[in-house]
């Protein structure tokens, strides 16, 4: 027996333990980009599913208490499904709306425990790549061009540019977290900069990141998002020229007298 939910792209959830069902649902939703699913959502959903075994062999089919319970379960399931669909729609529209706005708060952590928050980026021109480990190769040509551009700059201009690679680590279960942390440390050594992990998915949710593609952000010294592209960012001449000009202009901007440290 299984439950079919069209709002979940018609994937099937076999009856097993509620915890496993909740995990399966979250994994499928993450693939669809629905990152706003919280643990509380999943715990609530697991409780609803836990009661479905009563439907197979109800104690008293005509009992009023049983009917009321069934109604509550259906209502709860419908509420959760609708909430997830709405959250997904809002998230999909989030990325373009963030351009020209202050970067939302976030907190990520490197493999060796270094924490980076949005407020710590103030005063720097930030080039931020947010990706999963499975698709980092897609953006490698563009990264090569941007890294070459960075090395061509004067020392004082290099100090104004902060390159921030972030991996999507939300799908990592606790038995493998140590392995992933070691992987981030090794990647940091290889690329010559600290690689961070988004371990709880909150950054992805706040920014509307695409889970199966490259996400490139450029943030100015005041913490304002000036460029945001989700999807494959090509390395063609036009794109590279636009990005390099934007970075040069942002480095040249003098906001020293305008930058107000954000209160924690």
PyMOL commands that set and color helices and strands:
alter all, ss='L'
color gray80, all
select helices_A, chain A and resi 6-8+18-31+39-50+53-56+64-98+118-121+136-152+155-158+174-191+202-207+237-252
alter helices_A, ss='H'
color red, helices_A
select strands_A, chain A and resi 2-5+11-14+107-110+115-117+125-131+161-168+195-198+215-219+225-230
alter strands_A, ss='S'
color yellow, strands_A
deselect
rebuild
show_as cartoon
